[in-house]
Amino acid sequence: MTTDTATTASGTSATSGTSATPGTSITDAAGSPSVDETAAAARRAFATTVASTAAERAAWLTAVADALDSAHDELVPLADEESHLGTTRLTGELARTTSQLRLFARAIVEGSYLEATIDHPDATTIPPTPDLRRMLRPLGPVAVFGASNFPFAFSVAGGDTASALATGCPVVVKGHSAHPRLSRRTAEIVADALAAAGAPEGVFGHVEGRAAGVALVQHPEIRAVGFTGSLHGGRVLFDLASARPDPIPFYGELSAVNPVLITPAAVEARADDLASGLAGSFTLGAGQFCTNPGVVFVPAGSGFAELVAAQLGQPGAVPMLTDGIAAAFADGIAGLARHEDVTIVAGDPAQQPGTGSAVVLSTTTSAVLADPGALLAECFGPATLIVEYTDVDDALTAIHAIGGSLTATVHAEAGEDLAGILAVLTEIAGRVLFAGWPTGVAVSWAQQHGGPWPSTTTIHTSVGVTAMRRFLRPVAYQEAPDAALPAELREDNPLGIPRRVDGVLALP
């Protein structure tokens, strides 16, 4: 039996059969009062958030960012105790988290995310066009599942929470079991900051436990779900969201091997630099990044795998996020090591419990094409598979067999014809890199963090300003009196936001 606590924006915990007091635990069961009460509070809050102004919501987000920054000295050590990611990494991640909160605050005031569009009446069109005004509106209460590998940036106050709150959607977060104490404390800070900033009670809630997570996905008040986690767990929840009497969007980031293609010219020109870059990328954070370059295609006979191995030296074991993640990594490495067409170039496939040590493996494109299910599966941890090819077209055929991925990278030299390569990479990935390595995801307007299945369940991004699009839906108003329209669509544009008017983008 597990326990579940629900924290609301007032800083209290909803419990069954008792008065609401901070930190109270209840039995976690599907449909438990905690989930019901928290979801109901979120629905009540939506009546306020749906009518709130961008300036009001921006103030809420900024207040949360300020509160988290002020709690740095408390939160970073707590995160390190539970995640083993180190204070340097976690300090940067907390700064990223508060920066993205402030970015969303600026973006909603700017207003272009609403896609406000006005068509004035036109009797000459066929059929005649009435006065039509369209914009994006918030969906309603959203469930967010925290991720294990980013205890700040993809967790309680991470990008999913920030983007949903920015749109006016109340959020109920299901905290991750890999960092429960950090999740609870972060939730308390977020709830207190929102309440102090004047946000409505219920705009933010926090629950714990697997059953509570299932109940959230199925709860009738929840209108969308943001999830970052395993392919198996995400698929189960995705199916639950789809099987509801009223199916809802499930925005899941699930699995990616992030292929890299290095051309012969690139290897010849800068093999050492490329080997060093790859070694640093796939071992970063013990390889526990969804953008880890797991499969790298190189020219046969180039000796590139040995160069990468030399960069590693004597890889030592480092603690991983959880014993379960470490065990899954060990199983994955052991399976690859047993494959008759795979060679261990560096590292020990026999991993130690609770830790991960770097492993470099090699194989060929023919082996990959003969057994893609075994060789192209994500191995979440500090490992990379070097795949030797004799012809770029063979490498592209193998890359196509990978299916959807968050990223795909090509390292080439100036003047090389990349048209054929890009045709494949853009088909299977959401972000295509021409230099560098995929670990490290900027939070910006142009970012795309999402790709075809199984990397994500949708076409949307979970990082960057357009992550808000997941929690919005279009509404058109036809022949509405100006006074009845949202301010964003009124004729005089009182908010001064960008709009498309009669087909022409009109900037303020």
C-alpha positions in Angstrom: 0.0 0.0 0.0 1.3 3.5 -0.9 0.4 6.9 0.5 -0.8 9.9 -1.3 -0.9 13.5 -0.4 -2.7 16.3 -2.4 -1.4 19.8 -1.9 -3.4 22.7 -3.2 -2.5 26.3 -4.0 -3.5 27.3 -0.5 -0.7 25.1 0.9 -3.1 22.6 2.4 -3.5 18.9 1.8 -6.9 17.3 0.9 -7.5 14.1 2.9 -10.2 11.7 3.4 -12.3 11.9 6.6 -10.1 14.5 8.3 -9.6 18.2 8.2 -7.1 19.4 5.6 -3.7 19.9 7.1 -0.3 20.2 5.4 1.6 17.0 4.9 -1.3 14.6 5.7 -1.1 11.2 4.0 -4.0 9.1 2.9 -4.3 5.7 1.3 -3.7 5.9 -2.4 -6.5 4.3 -4.4 -8.1 5.0 -7.7 -10.9 7.5 -7.2 -9.6 8.4 -3.7 -11.0 11.5 -2.1 -7.6 13.1 -2.5 -7.6 12.9 -6.3 -11.3 13.8 -6.4 -11.0 16.8 -4.2 -7.9 18.0 -5.8 -9.3 17.7 -9.3 -12.6 19.3 -8.2 -10.6 22.2 -6.7 -8.8 22.6 -10.0 -12.1 22.7 -11.9 -13.4 25.4 -9.6 -10.2 27.4 -10.1 -10.6 27.1 -13.9 -13.6 29.4 -13.6 -11.2 32.1 -12.5 -8.1 31.2 -14.6 -10.1 31.0 -17.9 -11.1 34.7 -17.4 -7.8 35.8 -16.0 -5.6 38.3 -17.9 -2.1 37.5 -19.3 -0.7 40.0 -16.9 -2.2 38.3 -13.9 -0.9 34.9 -15.0 2.5 36.3 -15.7 2.6 37.6 -12.2 1.7 34.2 -10.9 4.5 32.5 -12.9 7.0 35.2 -11.9 6.1 34.7 -8.2 6.8 31.0 -8.5 10.1 31.6 -10.2 11.2 34.1 -7.5 10.1 31.7 -4.7 12.1 28.8 -6.2 15.2 30.9 -6.7 14.9 32.0 -3.0 14.8 28.4 -1.9 17.9 27.4 -3.9 20.0 26.6 -0.8 17.3 24.2 0.4 16.2 22.6 -2.8 19.5 21.8 -4.5 20.9 19.7 -1.7 17.6 17.9 -1.3 17.5 17.2 -5.0 21.1 15.9 -4.9 20.3 13.5 -2.0 17.5 11.9 -4.0 18.9 12.0 -7.6 22.7 11.9 -7.2 23.0 14.3 -10.1 25.4 16.7 -8.3 25.0 20.2 -7.1 26.5 21.8 -10.2 24.1 20.1 -12.6 21.1 20.7 -10.3 22.0 24.4 -9.8 21.9 24.9 -13.5 18.7 22.9 -13.8 16.9 25.0 -11.2 18.0 28.1 -13.0 16.7 26.7 -16.2 13.4 26.0 -14.4 12.9 29.5 -13.1 14.1 31.0 -16.5 11.4 29.1 -18.4 8.7 30.2 -15.9 9.7 33.8 -16.7 9.9 33.1 -20.4 6.3 31.9 -20.4 5.3 35.0 -18.4 6.8 37.2 -21.1 5.3 35.1 -23.9 1.7 35.3 -22.8 1.9 39.1 -22.4 3.3 39.3 -25.9 0.2 37.4 -27.1 1.0 35.8 -30.4 0.7 32.3 -28.9 -3.1 32.9 -29.0 -3.2 32.9 -32.9 -5.8 35.6 -32.8 -7.4 35.8 -36.2 -10.1 38.1 -37.6 -12.1 37.8 -40.8 -14.3 40.8 -41.5 -17.6 40.2 -43.4 -17.1 39.7 -47.1 -20.1 39.1 -49.3 -18.0 38.5 -52.4 -16.6 35.1 -51.2 -18.3 31.8 -52.0 -19.9 31.2 -49.6 -20.1 34.7 -48.1 -17.9 35.2 -45.1 -19.6 36.4 -41.9 -17.6 38.3 -39.2 -15.4 35.5 -37.7 -12.9 35.8 -34.9 -10.8 32.9 -33.7 -8.3 32.4 -30.9 -7.0 29.7 -28.7 -8.6 29.1 -25.3 -7.4 26.9 -22.3 -8.6 23.3 -22.2 -9.2 23.1 -18.4 -7.5 21.3 -15.6 -4.3 19.4 -16.7 -2.5 16.5 -15.1 1.3 16.6 -15.2 3.6 13.6 -14.4 7.0 14.6 -13.1 10.1 13.0 -14.7 12.8 11.1 -12.8 15.8 12.5 -14.7 15.0 16.2 -14.4 13.8 16.7 -10.8 13.4 20.5 -11.4 13.0 21.2 -15.1 10.5 18.3 -16.0 9.0 17.8 -12.6 6.7 19.6 -10.2 7.4 23.2 -11.4 8.9 22.1 -14.8 8.0 22.9 -18.4 4.6 21.1 -18.5 3.4 22.9 -15.3 4.7 26.3 -16.5 3.2 26.0 -20.0 -0.2 24.8 -18.7 -0.4 27.5 -16.0 0.6 30.1 -18.5 -2.4 29.3 -20.7 -4.8 29.5 -17.8 -5.1 25.7 -17.1 -5.0 24.7 -13.5 -2.5 21.9 -12.9 -2.4 18.7 -10.7 1.1 17.2 -10.6 1.7 13.6 -9.9 5.1 13.7 -8.1 7.8 11.2 -9.2 8.7 8.4 -6.7 12.4 9.0 -7.5 12.5 12.3 -5.6 9.4 12.3 -3.3 10.7 14.7 -0.7 11.9 17.2 -3.3 8.5 16.9 -5.0 6.6 17.6 -1.8 8.7 20.6 -0.9 8.7 22.1 -4.3 4.9 21.7 -4.4 4.6 23.5 -1.1 6.7 26.4 -2.4 4.8 26.6 -5.7 1.4 26.5 -3.9 2.4 29.2 -1.3 3.8 31.4 -4.1 0.7 31.2 -6.2 -1.6 31.9 -3.2 0.5 34.9 -2.2 0.3 36.2 -5.8 -3.5 36.1 -5.8 -4.0 32.9 -7.8 -7.2 31.1 -7.1 -7.3 28.2 -4.6 -7.0 24.9 -6.5 -5.0 26.3 -9.4 -2.2 23.9 -8.4 -2.3 20.5 -6.7 0.1 17.7 -6.0 -0.6 14.0 -5.5 1.6 10.9 -5.1 1.4 7.2 -5.9 0.9 5.1 -8.9 -2.8 4.6 -8.3 -3.3 8.4 -7.9 -1.6 8.8 -11.3 -4.0 6.4 -12.9 -6.9 8.1 -11.2 -5.8 11.5 -12.5 -5.7 10.3 -16.1 -9.2 8.8 -15.8 -10.7 11.7 -13.8 -13.5 13.5 -15.6 -12.3 16.9 -14.6 -8.9 16.4 -16.2 -8.8 17.6 -19.8 -5.2 16.8 -20.8 -2.1 15.0 -19.5 1.6 15.9 -19.8 3.9 12.9 -19.2 7.6 12.3 -19.4 8.7 8.7 -18.7 9.1 5.2 -19.9 7.6 3.8 -23.1 5.8 1.1 -21.2 4.3 3.3 -18.5 3.4 6.0 -20.9 1.7 3.6 -23.3 -0.5 2.3 -20.4 -1.6 5.8 -19.5 -2.0 6.8 -23.1 -4.4 3.9 -23.6 -6.3 4.8 -20.4 -6.7 8.4 -21.7 -7.9 7.1 -25.0 -10.3 4.6 -23.5 -12.1 7.2 -21.4 -15.8 7.8 -22.2 -14.5 11.3 -23.2 -11.0 10.7 -24.6 -8.5 13.4 -23.7 -5.1 14.4 -25.2 -2.1 12.5 -23.7 1.1 14.3 -24.4 3.7 11.7 -23.6 7.5 11.8 -24.2 8.4 8.1 -24.1 11.5 6.8 -25.8 14.3 7.9 -28.2 17.7 6.6 -29.4 18.6 9.8 -31.2 20.6 8.6 -34.2 23.8 10.3 -35.3 25.2 10.0 -38.8 28.9 11.0 -39.4 29.9 11.2 -43.0 33.3 9.9 -44.2 34.5 13.4 -44.9 33.7 14.5 -41.3 35.5 11.5 -39.8 38.5 12.2 -42.0 38.6 15.9 -41.1 37.9 15.8 -37.3 37.6 12.3 -35.9 39.3 13.1 -32.6 37.0 16.0 -31.9 33.9 14.0 -32.9 35.0 11.1 -30.6 35.5 13.5 -27.7 32.1 15.2 -28.3 30.3 11.9 -28.4 32.0 10.6 -25.3 31.0 13.7 -23.4 27.4 13.6 -24.6 26.5 10.0 -24.0 28.1 9.9 -20.5 26.6 13.3 -19.4 24.5 12.8 -16.3 25.2 9.0 -16.4 23.5 9.0 -19.8 20.1 9.6 -18.3 18.9 12.1 -20.9 16.1 11.5 -23.3 18.3 13.0 -26.0 21.2 10.7 -25.3 22.9 9.8 -28.7 22.4 6.0 -28.4 23.1 4.9 -32.0 26.0 6.5 -34.0 26.6 5.6 -37.7 30.2 5.8 -38.9 32.2 4.7 -42.0 33.4 1.1 -41.7 37.1 0.8 -41.0 37.4 4.3 -39.6 38.4 3.1 -36.1 36.0 5.6 -34.7 34.7 3.3 -31.9 38.2 2.8 -30.6 38.7 6.6 -30.6 35.6 7.0 -28.5 36.8 4.3 -26.1 40.1 6.1 -25.7 38.3 9.2 -24.7 36.6 7.3 -21.9 39.8 6.1 -20.2 38.8 3.8 -17.4 35.1 4.5 -16.9 34.0 4.3 -13.3 30.5 3.5 -11.9 28.3 6.4 -10.9 25.0 6.3 -9.0 22.0 6.4 -11.2 18.6 8.0 -10.5 17.0 4.9 -9.1 17.8 1.2 -8.5 15.1 0.4 -11.1 16.7 2.6 -13.8 20.1 1.1 -13.0 18.7 -2.5 -13.2 17.0 -1.7 -16.6 20.2 -0.3 -17.9 22.2 -3.4 -16.8 19.6 -5.6 -18.5 19.8 -3.6 -21.7 23.6 -3.7 -21.8 23.6 -7.4 -21.0 21.2 -8.1 -23.9 23.3 -6.1 -26.4 26.5 -7.8 -25.2 24.9 -11.3 -25.8 24.0 -10.4 -29.4 26.2 -12.3 -31.8 26.8 -9.3 -34.0 27.7 -6.9 -31.2 31.2 -6.2 -29.9 32.1 -4.6 -26.6 34.7 -1.9 -27.4 35.0 -0.4 -24.0 33.5 -0.8 -20.6 32.1 -3.8 -18.6 28.7 -5.1 -19.6 28.3 -6.5 -16.0 27.0 -3.4 -14.3 27.0 -2.9 -10.5 23.6 -2.6 -8.7 22.4 1.0 -8.4 25.1 2.4 -10.7 26.0 2.8 -14.3 29.4 2.7 -16.0 30.1 3.8 -19.6 30.0 1.2 -22.3 30.8 1.5 -26.0 29.5 -1.2 -28.3 29.8 -1.7 -32.1 28.0 -3.5 -34.8 27.2 -3.1 -38.5 24.3 -1.8 -40.6 23.6 -5.3 -41.9 23.2 -6.6 -38.3 20.9 -3.7 -37.4 18.7 -4.3 -40.5 18.5 -8.0 -39.7 17.5 -7.4 -36.0 16.3 -3.8 -35.5 14.1 -4.7 -32.5 17.1 -5.8 -30.5 19.7 -3.4 -31.6 17.7 -0.2 -31.9 15.9 -0.3 -28.5 16.6 2.6 -26.1 19.2 1.7 -23.5 18.7 4.5 -20.9 22.1 5.1 -19.4 25.8 5.8 -20.3 26.0 3.6 -23.4 26.3 4.2 -27.2 26.2 1.7 -30.1 28.6 2.5 -33.0 27.2 1.2 -36.2 29.6 0.8 -39.1 28.4 1.4 -42.6 30.0 0.9 -46.1 27.5 3.1 -47.9 25.6 6.2 -46.6 22.4 4.9 -48.2 22.7 1.7 -46.1 23.1 3.8 -43.0 20.0 5.8 -43.9 18.0 2.6 -44.4 19.0 1.6 -40.9 18.2 5.0 -39.5 14.8 4.8 -41.1 14.2 1.5 -39.3 14.7 3.3 -35.9 11.3 5.0 -36.3 10.4 8.2 -34.4 13.1 9.9 -32.3 13.4 13.2 -30.5 16.5 14.2 -32.4 18.7 13.1 -35.3 22.2 14.5 -35.9 24.4 14.7 -39.0 28.1 15.6 -38.9 29.3 16.6 -42.3 31.8 18.9 -44.0 31.0 22.1 -45.9 29.9 21.6 -49.4 28.6 18.0 -48.9 25.2 17.3 -50.5 22.9 16.6 -47.5 19.5 16.5 -49.3 19.1 12.7 -49.1 20.3 12.6 -45.5 17.9 15.3 -44.4 15.0 13.7 -46.2 15.4 10.7 -43.8 16.3 12.6 -40.7 13.5 15.1 -40.9 11.0 12.2 -41.3 12.0 10.4 -38.1 13.0 13.2 -35.8 11.5 16.4 -34.3 14.9 18.2 -34.1 17.7 17.8 -36.7 21.2 18.9 -35.6 24.0 19.8 -38.0 26.7 20.2 -35.4 27.2 19.4 -31.8 25.4 16.7 -29.9 21.7 16.4 -28.9 22.1 16.5 -25.1 21.1 20.0 -24.0 17.7 21.4 -25.1 17.4 25.2 -25.2 14.1 26.7 -24.0 13.0 29.1 -26.7 10.4 30.1 -29.2 11.8 27.9 -32.0 12.5 24.7 -30.0 10.9 21.4 -30.9 11.2 18.6 -28.4 9.0 15.9 -29.7 9.0 13.5 -32.7 7.1 10.7 -34.2 6.1 7.6 -32.2 7.6 6.2 -30.0 9.5 9.4 -29.0 6.2 11.1 -28.3 2.5 10.5 -28.6 1.8 13.7 -30.5 3.3 16.2 -32.9 3.7 18.9 -30.3 6.8 20.0 -28.3 7.2 19.7 -24.6 10.0 22.3 -24.4 9.8 25.9 -25.5 7.1 28.5 -25.8 4.9 26.5 -28.2 4.6 23.8 -25.6 1.6 25.9 -24.5 -0.2 24.8 -27.7 -0.9 21.4 -26.1 -3.2 22.9 -23.5 -5.2 25.2 -25.8 -8.1 24.7 -28.2 -9.4 27.0 -30.9 -12.8 28.8 -30.5 -14.4 30.9 -33.2 -16.9 33.7 -32.5 -19.3 34.5 -35.4 -21.1 37.8 -35.6 -20.4 38.5 -32.0 -21.0 41.9 -30.5 -17.7 43.6 -29.7 -18.6 43.8 -26.1 -19.1 40.1 -25.9 -15.7 39.2 -27.4 -12.5 38.5 -25.5 -10.3 41.5 -25.3 -7.9 39.8 -27.7 -10.4 39.8 -30.5 -12.1 43.2 -30.1 -11.9 45.5 -33.0 -9.6 48.1 -31.3 -7.1 45.5 -30.1 -6.9 47.0 -26.6 -4.1 44.5 -25.5 -2.0 45.4 -28.5 -1.2 41.8 -29.5 -0.2 40.5 -32.9 -3.3 39.3 -34.9 -4.0 38.1 -38.4 -6.7 40.4 -39.9 -8.3 39.5 -43.2 -5.5 37.2 -44.0 -2.7 39.7 -43.2 -0.5 39.5 -40.1 -1.0 42.7 -38.2 1.7 43.6 -35.7 0.9 46.1 -32.9 
